[in-house]
Amino acid sequence: MKEIRFDGRVAVVTGAGNGLGRSHALFLASRGAKVVVNDLGGTVAGTGGSRSVADAVVNEIKVAGGQAVANYDSVATEEGGRNIIKTALDAFGTVDILINNAGTVRDKTLAKMDLADFRALIDVHLMGAVYCSHAAWPTMRDKNFGRIVMTSSAAGLYGNHGHTNYGAAKMSLIGFMNALKEEGRKHNITVHAIAPMALTRMTEAITSPKIAQLLKPEFVTAAVAWFCAPENEETGHIIEAGAGYYAKVEVRESQGVLFGTDTVPTPEQIRDRYGEICDMSQAAPYANTSELMRRVFRLVAPK
C-alpha cells in the first residue's frame, strides 16, 4: 500500500496548540510536511494567550526530526490571518495546505446570551477561516495547487441545545466551503469540511470518561490527512469522523412537487401535498447551484 506523504509541502494548521490541531500538525509533520503551528494560547473562550502552547508543539515536531515554526496571531482579525500565512511564506516560501481548525466556545441559550459572545464565535470560526483562506488563496492559485479544510460540527449540521452561536458559526463554514470549492476547481485547489467527534478542551467537560477514551483526535486526523493528500482530487465533501467512525454528510433535495407556473398554489394546496414535498425517498444531492437550477428549469420549462 502506497503511503500518503507530504514531503516538500507546507501546511498551516490554526489552533494547533492542543487537541485536534495539535494532532493534525504532528501527523502532517511526521509524513514530511513543513508545518506552521498557529495558536493564540488562550482559553477555550478565546481569552488570554501564551506563546508556550504553540512553542511546545513546534518543539515536539523538531524533536521527532520534523520542521515547524510557531505563529501566535489570532485568526479573528484580517491582520492575524495575513500574518499566519505570511509566517509560512517567510519560513518556507509557500503554502500548500491550510487546515482551518481554530475555534472557541461560549455556550449559552440564545435567551441568556450576550450577543457579543455570538459575534465572537462568528469572528473566530467563520471569519478566521475566511481571513486565512483569503490570505493563502493567491499563492495556491498561482502554483495551481492547494488543499483547504474547514472544521465544521454536528452542532451546526444537526443542531444542539445551547449552541446557537457555535452551530451558526459551524454551519456557515459549509456555505463558505460550497462556494469556495467552485472557485478552486480550475486551480487544483480542493476544499473540504470535517465534522469531528473528538475529546478536546472544548468537549472534555461534557464527555463521560467511558466515551472520552474512544474519542482520540487521531481518528479525526486520519480523514483530514486524506483531504490534504496531493492525490485526492475530490472536493466539497463533508465527513463526520471520530471514534473510528467515518461518514459522508450531504445536503440533499427531494424530488419535489411541480404545481405548474400558470397559477400560484394556495397555502391549502401546499398543505395537502406537503407529504410529497417532504418525501426524501428519491432525494439527490447537487454538485452546485447551477446543477440544481438546470434540473428545476427542465421541469418547469421543458423544451
N, C-alpha and C positions, 0 to 999 in steps of 0.2 A: 504494500500500500504506500503510495507516494505521500510523503509528509508535506503538510502545508507549511510553507516558510515565508518569512517576511524580510529576508536579507536585502539590505540596501533600501528598505522602505523606512519612512519617517512617520511615526504615529504620535498624535496628540490625544491625550486622554484627560478630560476635565473631571474634577472631583476625584482624583486618583490617589488621594492620601489614605483612604480607608475603603473597606467593603468591596463593592463591585468594581469601582475604578481601579483600586489597587490590584485586584485580581486580573483585570484586563491588561494593565500596564506590565505586570510581571510576566504574564503569559506571552504577550507580543514580544517583549524583550528576550525571553527565552527561546523564541523562534527567529531571532535575528533582527528584529526591528530596533531602530533608534527611537527612544521614547521621550516625549515631553510630559513630565508628571506635573499636572496643574492641580493645585489645591490651595484654597484660602486658609485652611486650617482652623475654621471656625466651628461653632456648634451646629447641631442639626437644624437649628432655626436660622442659621446664616449669620450669627453674631460673633464678634471677636475674630481672632485669627492668630496663627502661629506658623512660621516657616518650617518648623521642625517636622511637621506632618509630611509635607512633600519631600523634604530632605531625606527622611527615613526610607521612603520608597526608592528614591534615587540611589541611596547607598546600598539598599538591598539588591538592586539590579546590578550595580557595579561590582559588588562582592561576588555575584554569580557570573561575572565576566561579560555583562551586557553594557550598553551605552545608554545614558539617560541624563537629562538635565531637568531642573525644577523650575516651575513658574508659580507665582503666588498671587496672581491677579484674580479678581472676582469676574465671573462670566457675566454678571448682571449689568455691566456697562459696555457701551460700544468701545471705549478705550481699552477696557480689560480684554475684550475679545480680540482686538487687534494685537495687543501685547502678547497674548498667549500664542497666537500664530507667529508673530514676529520672533518669539523665543525659538521656535522650530527653525525658522528661516535663518536666524543668526547663528544658531548652533550647528545645524545640519544641512542648511542650504535649500531645503524644500519641505513640503508636507504632502504625504500620500494618504494618510488615514486620519480621520477625525471621529472620535467617539465622544458624543455629547452626553456625558454621564452626570455632571454636577447637578445636585439637587438639594432642596431643603424641605422641611415640613413645618407647618404651623396649624395643627389640626384643631378645628372648632366647627360647630354647626354654623350655618350662614347667619342665623338669628343672633348668635353671640359673637360673631367675628368682627373685628376691626377691619375695615376694607383695605387698610394699609397692609395687612397680612395677606389679603387676597392678591393685591398687586405685587407684593414681594415675591410670591411664588411664580407669577407670570414672568416677572423680570428674570428670575433665575432659570426656570425650566424652559420656557419658550424663548424669551429674548436672549438668554445665554446661548442657546443653540443657534439662534439667528445670527447673533454677533460673531460667533466663532466660525460658522459656516460661510458667512459673507466674507470674512477676512481670508479664509482658506480657498475660497472658490476661484479667484483669479489664477492662483498657482496651479490648482488641479486642472482647470480648463486649459491653461497654456501647455501643460505637459500631457494632456489628454489621458489623465488617469486620476481617479480619486475614489475613496471609499468612505462614506459618511454613515454613522449610526446614531439614531435618536434613541433616547431611553424613555419609553412610554410606561404605562402601568395598567393593570386590570382595573384600578380605581377610576381611570379615565375611560377605558374601553367599556366597562360594565357598570361603574358607579359603586360608591361605598359611602356609608353614613359618616358625616363629619369631614368629608374630603371634597367639598365643593371647590375650594381653591386648588388643591392638588389635582383633583380629577380634571378640572377645566384646563389646567396647565398641561397635563399629560396628554389629554385628547387633542389639544391644539397642535401638539407635535406631529400627530398623524396627518392633519391637514397640511402642515408645512412640508412633511415628507412627500405626501402625494403630489404636490405641485412641483417640488424641487426635483423629484425623480424624473419628471418630464424634461426639465431644463438640462439635466445631466446626461440624458441618453446619447446625444451625439458627441459628447465629450468623454465617454467612457468613465463617467462618474456615477456610481451607484449610491442609492440612498435607501436605508432600511430602518426599521424600528424594532427594538427588543422590548418585550413586556416581561420584566424579570420577577421571579419569585425567589427571594434570597434573604438570608439573615444579614442585615446591615445595622448601622447605628440608628437608622430611621425605623426599623421594624423590630428590633430586639425587645423593646418594652412591651410589645403586644403579641409576642410569639412565645408559645409554650416551649419549655425545654425539650419535650418529646419531638416536636416539629422542628425546632431550631437546628437540631443535629442533622437534619435532612436537607437543609437549605444552604448548602455551601455555595458561595459566589462562583466558584469554579464551574459549576454546572451551567451557569448563565454565560460565562466567558467562552465556553466551547462554541456556542451559537454565534456570539459576537465575533469571534475569530473567523468563523466561516463567512460571515457577512463581509469581513475585511479582506478575505483571500483574493489575491490577484486573479485567480482562475474562476472566481464566482462572478458571473456576469448578469445574474438576476438582479432585479431592482424593485423597490417598492413593497417589500414583504414586511409583514408584522409577525413576529414569532414570540409566542408565550414560552418562557423557558424557566425551569427550576426543578430541583429535586429529581433530576433525571428525566423529566417530562418536557417534551417539545411539541408545539402545535402551531400551525399557521392560523392566524386570525384574518378574516376578510370582512369588508363591508359588502353586503350582498343586497340585491334588489329583487323583489318578487316580479312575477310575470306581469302583474298589474291588471287593471280593467280599463278597457277603452270605451268611453261613453260616446265618442264622436265629437266633432267640432261644430256641428250645426247649432246646437244649443248648449248652454251651460247647465250641468246637472244641479238638481236641488240638493240641499243637505239630506233630505229624506232618501234620495236615491243613493247618495254616498253611504248613508246608514244601512240601507237594505243590501248593499253589495260589499259592505266593509270586510266581511269574512273573506271574500275573494281578493280584495285589495291586499289583505294581510297574509294571504296564503303563500308561505315560503317554500312549499314543496318543490317548486320549479325555479327557485331563486338562482341567480347567477351574479358573479362579480363582474366588474368592468375595469379595464386597464386604466382608463382615464375618462374625463367628462365627454370628450369628443366621441368616444365609442358609445357611451350611453345615449347621447343626443342623436347619433345616427340611427340607433335602433328605434328610438321614440318616433322620429320623423318618418321612418319607414312604415311605422304603424299608422300614424295619423295622416300621412300624405303619400300613400303608395303610388308608384308610377303606373 
